[in-house]
């Protein structure tokens, strides 16, 4: 007997659990939105690729979302899942089979209708080692993944095309994150004929089903998106055209915004200008502040003395004056006391964390057998403000007797040191900190706190491996029923509370996002700090000065 | 002449080979793992290994270098790790912008440098001379990043005479060219001054003066053409200096040339692009020097090719 879950029921259950209002996809159009107009967005760096199987930086992430669609998506400005290319889905009671019904009449930019074969093709492609997708590992729970990843099969055995509008996924284990996985860019649907036509250059000639299509790409200068008039979601997008100007320093972008030449500086407000902007009421009114799924932390290598002693790690947690550290970045963050950021489901509001208490920290150090402290090294990335933050941490540590010398290195070198078991006793994560791939509590565990990440070249820089917690994490992720989501979140909260007892990290702050826009930009504030679209949700914003 | 050219060409090829080997070795020795950069944070160890194999980065150094060289011979610079496009395409699409900027910079440095040098030589020993020489010294020593931002602030933001960065019209070209040109202008001013002073001391100038020819005519008709030639012959060597400068200047002004490409590639450990831009720059420098050497005897008969 199968238990069928209609998509609307699931969506409202999820919405309920997140305490946010739910709406059907068709209802999410802002009644005040105006149709038409063009905006300009600037970026410093080149856009690497617009291939959804490959693009994995915050700059192209959101652009790809506007060119392509996946089976699932999020309601604009929120972390609430909703079906997208899928019309509805069913999850089997054992949580191992997901069946998606596709929308009819969805067309690729080349005019061909998208069907279930395209969904299967896209996932076979992203998991194929020849594609070199950084996201291949997200699909590890699909049956047959191992064979494709090892090059033994070309196609995922667990995906079946039932009919042109139905696709069935069989998993090797119940996976509560699977609907999120179906919403990330790596699972977005691509047309086979276009991929084969352009080969490795598909990323420069993207063809999807998204709200916008690529109109022009002048390498190193400009990318232009044009409204897809055939978009299946009627009424979207509002804008006719988006121009991305590439190669503009953030400081130059801000000056151009002030002169009204551009609409959104994609790289944000340059730190050196932040206070000036916020002190000017006219400019401040055009800044939208929001949370982001980010935590900045200090890792302590739990396999290296003296950090193998939990008391030493707890002492470090009590030694840090987080409020002062936040001042260094002009208050653009909130203090953190646990790995999860506050906007993430599963964040434990009750948890108080370690207090800032120098005397107690000193006492703990003495108990651990280091009454006079010790010498160690603190690694940090060498771009501002990270060296300054590292210095503040250094001073805080000195106050309890720990003499840390700062190793300020290029990003890639810090990452290399963290992935080496004997590489780095302490790392300040700034500039490399974890930002969630999707809004689910499990995303902050596996790679950075679980045993799977505590391997050479991994991202678990504390080398913290608690088999008991790994088992609890697997248990939580097998709770697939969306109705039990609050229960699952509680399980995750408990896991992170236990992590904090062992204190492999000293969480420092959660960065806030500050998006600045021109006066003509319209739409709800949450579209400008959308948790999954950075800097803004291109499909749903509009301009006020069109007729 | 032909023997000389042949010898210089072989030398140039050897230099380029050496540059490719050293750059390749340095990038190979970087502690940063490019595969991990490509694979990103969520990749499983298996994904990382798959990508390493696909890119041939599991091979020993000498094999990797050999593969690179054999492809290089056929003009293939490989594909960017991050952008996944062909490096040749990326460089070719950005080369015109860099060449245009260099042209603008040469124009600026000659115009400013030569006139400063000329005036200083003619007014030798006066306050004007001293002011100009101090200015040239400042020009030579000021960091281009600072000069660029200063020009940007004054002429684009405050006065709105020019656009704030970008590319497209001649107005976009002015400030970056000026920024690049100011450095060279300082050198040219000093060289022009001493070259002009030398010429003004020559007997034929004294003769002309004795014949009562007007001062202006002596300077512009008799002295200048002789003084300017050895200075102009230096342009070829400038290319090397420009290659260093475009990385900074293009980044400040958002100029879509190969300097900006290189800067981004360095930050992302995109080795094929770093290799490609380095080789193209080395090629340009070698070519510039070669041209300077070949042209020199035509400009100044005292120099002979050997």
Boltz contact constraints between the chains, C-beta under 6 A:
constraints:
  - contact:
      token1: [A, 45]
      token2: [B, 264]
      max_distance: 6.0
  - contact:
      token1: [A, 46]
      token2: [B, 264]
      max_distance: 6.0
  - contact:
      token1: [A, 48]
      token2: [B, 82]
      max_distance: 6.0
  - contact:
      token1: [A, 48]
      token2: [B, 83]
      max_distance: 6.0
  - contact:
      token1: [A, 49]
      token2: [B, 83]
      max_distance: 6.0
  - contact:
      token1: [A, 49]
      token2: [B, 84]
      max_distance: 6.0
  - contact:
      token1: [A, 56]
      token2: [B, 40]
      max_distance: 6.0
  - contact:
      token1: [A, 129]
      token2: [B, 50]
      max_distance: 6.0
  - contact:
      token1: [A, 132]
      token2: [B, 51]
      max_distance: 6.0
  - contact:
      token1: [A, 132]
      token2: [B, 54]
      max_distance: 6.0
  - contact:
      token1: [A, 134]
      token2: [B, 39]
      max_distance: 6.0
  - contact:
      token1: [A, 134]
      token2: [B, 40]
      max_distance: 6.0
  - contact:
      token1: [A, 134]
      token2: [B, 43]
      max_distance: 6.0
  - contact:
      token1: [A, 136]
      token2: [B, 47]
      max_distance: 6.0
  - contact:
      token1: [A, 137]
      token2: [B, 42]
      max_distance: 6.0
  - contact:
      token1: [A, 137]
      token2: [B, 43]
      max_distance: 6.0
  - contact:
      token1: [A, 137]
      token2: [B, 44]
      max_distance: 6.0
  - contact:
      token1: [A, 137]
      token2: [B, 47]
      max_distance: 6.0
  - contact:
      token1: [A, 149]
      token2: [B, 46]
      max_distance: 6.0
  - contact:
      token1: [A, 200]
      token2: [B, 84]
      max_distance: 6.0
  - contact:
      token1: [A, 203]
      token2: [B, 84]
      max_distance: 6.0
  - contact:
      token1: [A, 219]
      token2: [B, 93]
      max_distance: 6.0
  - contact:
      token1: [A, 220]
      token2: [B, 94]
      max_distance: 6.0
  - contact:
      token1: [A, 220]
      token2: [B, 256]
      max_distance: 6.0
  - contact:
      token1: [A, 221]
      token2: [B, 256]
      max_distance: 6.0
  - contact:
      token1: [A, 247]
      token2: [B, 254]
      max_distance: 6.0
  - contact:
      token1: [A, 247]
      token2: [B, 256]
      max_distance: 6.0
  - contact:
      token1: [A, 247]
      token2: [B, 260]
      max_distance: 6.0
  - contact:
      token1: [A, 248]
      token2: [B, 165]
      max_distance: 6.0
  - contact:
      token1: [A, 248]
      token2: [B, 254]
      max_distance: 6.0
  - contact:
      token1: [A, 252]
      token2: [B, 164]
      max_distance: 6.0
  - contact:
      token1: [A, 252]
      token2: [B, 165]
      max_distance: 6.0
  - contact:
      token1: [A, 255]
      token2: [B, 157]
      max_distance: 6.0
  - contact:
      token1: [A, 255]
      token2: [B, 164]
      max_distance: 6.0
  - contact:
      token1: [A, 256]
      token2: [B, 164]
      max_distance: 6.0
  - contact:
      token1: [A, 412]
      token2: [B, 32]
      max_distance: 6.0
  - contact:
      token1: [A, 412]
      token2: [B, 269]
      max_distance: 6.0
  - contact:
      token1: [A, 413]
      token2: [B, 31]
      max_distance: 6.0
  - contact:
      token1: [A, 413]
      token2: [B, 32]
      max_distance: 6.0
  - contact:
      token1: [A, 416]
      token2: [B, 31]
      max_distance: 6.0
  - contact:
      token1: [A, 416]
      token2: [B, 32]
      max_distance: 6.0
  - contact:
      token1: [A, 437]
      token2: [B, 42]
      max_distance: 6.0
  - contact:
      token1: [A, 459]
      token2: [B, 41]
      max_distance: 6.0
